[in-house]
Amino acid sequence: MKRYSSVIALLLLACTLQASTASFTTKRLKGMAEYLSLNGLDTLKSGSYETYSYKGHPLVIRVNKWGEIEHIGLKLFSSELRELFPSPAYDFLERYLLERNASPTDTEEGTKMQWDKVYFSVGSPATALKIDTTADYSDNYYELKVYRVAWSINGETILQMTFDMDYQLMSGCTEIELETNFMRTLSRFETSEIYRQRNFRFPEKEKEFIKKGDFFISPFIRNDQYYTKKKGEWELVRSTKRPTHSVANIMLDANPNDSIHLKVIMDQYGYKKDTLMSTYRQFIQLCIKEGCIPYYGIKEKGDDAYSSTVFLVNRQGGYLHMLSAIIPISVIDKPEETTIVGKLYAYIPLFNVSDKILNPQNYQSIKK
């Protein structure tokens, strides 16, 4: 009996060691790999895998381009649904429902999950083990606040859940881990040309045009774009004669000049600071990839620089990134010589409204 127990202990230790040699994007995923005894994770290349299972239900494991495990969960959503209707809720639901079924209840994480603000109005976590990608899925969300999701089979709702749009809950990370992960991702983020089809028509007889966007918090924090016609062609305003419009265009552009440097000072939770040299193109494109919509507001205009804020609002994730920046006017005509210095507050929760949101009265109208 002692020999048998020793063999079992060695096997469990071997599984733990194999899981620990793999790299993970979050501590939570590493813990899951260990208690689920997922062998061979360290051999997986970049891509998505469905060769693992839990109690007969297929799992999906996704590895990023750096060889890190970035997702472990029950297979509940098809790749087609994910591509057509992207949502941060998919990874959360697949991971969380697996955790609620498999996480040991005598661990700290297992105990904490019992207090999560996740409510089951129909079914229970165990119901998820009866669901596959053929079930009808629906989600409704109150923007920046709460999700209500449901699965139906043959017209009957078998599982319905409600949860706050709390990104710490949805990501499975603490505020500190989210901030650390953002800086790590920004440091290695590869930019590309983001193509966006214009869904508007320019006026035929005018030479100036403002593509109206919307605003966030205040009418002075907007994402309008300013166009001018040159030699019969419309282009975004870039002129030192119109600095305010030009700077606004640059800070909201998904494809800014990639030579504009950005010194990011992360004002971290717990009164700590981290500094990173990046480019503004890396920063804005990373935020857009996350699902954020940019807004821009001016606080103060100087002769050589503007004190401004860029708000990156994720309406499906329930948070915003806020970059409070000093933007030299040289960003217009000398981008390669320009460094924007910005203090970043990342993953500010909006589902319960944060005190970090600035007083909108401090902002000014964007004029020429």
N, C-alpha and C positions, 0 to 999 in steps of 0.2 A: 504493500500500500504506500509506504514511504517513497519507494522508487517511482511508483506511478505518479504520485503527487509532484515529485521533483521534475519528472519529464514534462508534466503539464505546465509547471512554473517556468521551465526553460522555454517551452514553446510560446507562452504568453510574452516572455521577455524578448524573444526573438522578433515577435510581431511588433512589439513596441519599438524596438531598435530599428526595424525596417521602416516604420512610419516616421521615426524621428530623423532618419537620414534624408528624407524628402524635404523640400522647401515649401513653405506655405505663406500666403499673403496675410493671414491673420492667425493669432494664437488659438482662436476658437476652432478653426479648421484643423489645426494640428492636434488638438485634443480629441476632436471627432475621429480622426484617422486612427488614433491610438485605441479608443474604447470600441471602435468598430472592427479593429484588427484588419485593416485594409493593407494587404501585402503587396509589395512590388510597386508602390507609388513612386519610388525613386527612379524607376526605369521608364516612366511615362514621358513621352515627348510632348511638345506643344500640340494641343488639340482637345477634343471632347471624347470621353470614353463612357461606354455603357455596359461594360463587362462585369461590373460588380453588382451585388444585390444585397438587400436586407429583408429577411423573412420572405424571400421569393419575389419581392418587389424590386425592379431594376433601379439602380442608382445612376446618376450622371455625375461624372468627375471631369472638371475642366482645368486644363493646364495652360498657363499663359506663355508668351513667347520667351520669357526668361526661365522657363522650366519650373515655375512655382505653381502649386495647387491653389487655384483661386475660387473653386466652388466644389462642394460636395453636397448632394441632396437627392431626394426621391425624384425619379423621372416623372414629372407631372405635365410638362409643357413641350410641345413640338418645336423644332427649330424654325418651322414656317411661322408659327404664331409669334415667336420671339423676334423674328426679322420684320414681320409686317407691323406688329404693334409692340415696340420696345417698352419695357417697364422694369423699374428696379424691384417690383414686387415678386417677379418670377423667382429670382435667386433666393430671396428671403423665404418665400413659401416652401420651396423645395428643401432648403436647408433646415428651416425651423420645424417643419412637420417631421422630418427625419429625427431631429434632436428630441422632440417631444416624445417620440416613440422609443428612441434608443438610448438617450442619455441616462446614465446611472443616477437614480434619485438621491443617492447618499453623497453625491459630490456637491461642491459649492455651486457649480454651474447648473446642475440639475435642480437644486433647491431654488435658485434665483428665478428659473424659468416659471416656476409656479406662481410668481408674483408679476410676471409680464402682463401688460395691458393688452392681451390677445384674448378675444372672447369668441366662444363657439356657440352660435345660436341654433345651428343644426349640425348634428354629428359630433365627433370628437377627433382628437389627433389620430386615433387608430383607424378612423374612416379613410384617411389618406392612403392607407395600404391597399384599399379596394379601388383606387382611382388610377387610371392611366391616361395617356394623351388623347384617347378617343372620347373621353367625357367632355360635356359642354362646360366651358369655363366662362364666367362673366365677372367683371370687376367694375365697381363704381367708387369714385373717390371725390371727396370734398377737397378741392384744391388746397394744398399745403397743410391739411388737417388730419384726415382719416380715410382709411380704405374699408370697403366692404366687398368681400369676394365670395364666390359660390361655384360649386361644381354640381352638375345635374346629369343623371343617367335616365334615358327614356322619359324625359320631361319632369322627373322628380328630383328635387334638390336633396342631395345626400350630405353635403358639407357646406356650411356657411360660416364665415369668420369675419370679425371686425377687429381692426387694430389701428393704433395711432400712426400717423406718418412721421414716426420717430426714427431718424436715420441710424442712431446708435442701435436701436432694436433691430432694424432691417439689415444692417451691415454685420451685426454681431460684434461690434467693436466699441471700445470706450472712446471718449473724445480724444484722449492722448494718442491712442493707436490710429484713429482716423487722421489726425494731423501728421503723425509720423509717416503714414502710408502715402498721404498726398505729396509730401516733400520728396519721398523716394521716387514716386511715380513721375513727378515733374522733372526730376533730375535726369531721367532717362527717356522721357517722352519724345517720340519721333513725329515731327509735324508733316503735314501734307497739304495739298491744295484742296480746300473744302469747297465743293461746288454747290451752289444754291440757286435753283431756278427762280427767276423773277416772276412773281405772280401779280405784277402790276404793269400798267401802261404809262409811259411818259407823255406829257402834254405835247401836242404837235407844234404849237406856236410859241411856247415859252422857252426861256433859256436857263431858268432856274427851277428846281423841283425839290420838294421835301417829301420823302417817303415816310408818311406818318406811321409810327409804331404805337406802343402804349407806354404806360408809366408804372412805376413801382413805388409805393408809399406816398409819393408826392408828384404832382404834375411837373415838377422841375427835375425829376429823375426819370429819364426817358431813354428810348432806343430808336429815335428818329434817325434817318440817314439823309444827308444833304448832297444833292447832285447838281452838276452844272454841265452845259452843253458846250463842247469845244470842237470846232471843225466838223460840225454836224453829228458828233457822237456824244452820248451822255456818259459821264464819269463822276465818281465820288470827288467831292471838293477836297483838294490838297493845295493850299495856298497860304503863305504867310500874311497875305492881305485879308484872309478870313480865318484867323487862327482858331477861334472858338469852334466853328463848324468843322474845321480840319481835324482838330484834336479829338472832337467827339467821334468823327468818322473812324479815325485810327483806333481808338480805344474800343469801339464796338465791332470792328471789322474781324471777320473770321480768318482772314488772310492778310494780316498786317505784315509790313516789311520784316523779314526774318533777321535783320541785323540790329533791330531795336533791342537793347539789353534791358533786363529787368532784374533788379536786386530785390529779392523777396525776403522780408523780415516776418517770419511767422510768429505772431503773438499767441503763444500756446497756452492751453489750459494749465493752470498752476503757476502762472507768472513766469514762465520760461520763454526764451526766445531762440529761434533757429534761423540762420541766414543762408540763402542759396542764390548763386548767380545763375540766371536762366535767360530766356528771351521772352518778350511779351507774346510772341506767336505761340510758343510752347504753352504758356499759361492759359491764354484764351482758348486755344484748341483743346486742351485737356478738360477745361471746364465745360465746353460745348459737348465734348464726347461723353461727359458724365450726364448730360441732359439739361445743363444750365442755360438760361436765357440771360444775356448781358443787358444791363442798364447803366447809364452814365449820368453823374451829377457833378456840377462845379460848386466848390465851396468858396474859393477865392482866386481871383485873377491877378497875377503879377506881371511885371514887364518881361521876365524871362521864363516863367514857369507858371503852371496852374496847379492849385491844390484841388484835387478831385477824388471822387470815389467811383469805383466800378463795382456794381452789385451783380453777382452771378446767381440767379434764382433758379432752384430746381423745384418745380411745382409738383412733380411726382415723387420726389424724395423728401419734401418737407423741410428743406434747408436752403441756406444761401452761403456763398463765399463773399467776403467783403474786402476789397483791395483799396485801402486808403493811400493814395499815391501823389507824389510830386512829379509832374510831367513837364519836362523842359519844352519850350516852344520849338527848339531845334528838332524835335521829333518829326516835324513837318518836312523840312528841307535837308536835314542832315541826320537821317535815322541811324546811319552807321556810327555816328559819333555820340549818340544819345543813350543815356542810361536812365530809365525810370526807376525811382526808389519807392517801393510800396510796402506798407504794413498790412499783412494778410490775417484776417480772422476767418478761419475755415469751419465749415459745417455748423454754422449758427442755426440752431433749431427754430423753426417757425410754427410748428404745430402747437406750441404753447406760448409763442411770442417772446422774443428775447429782448432784454434791456440793452443789448449791444447795438441795436438798430439806432442809427443816428437820428437826431431831431430833423425832420424834413424842412423846417423853417430856415435851416442854415444854407440851403442850396439856392442857386440863382438860375434865372432863365438863360438858355443857351442862345446868345445873339452873336452876330458877326464879330 
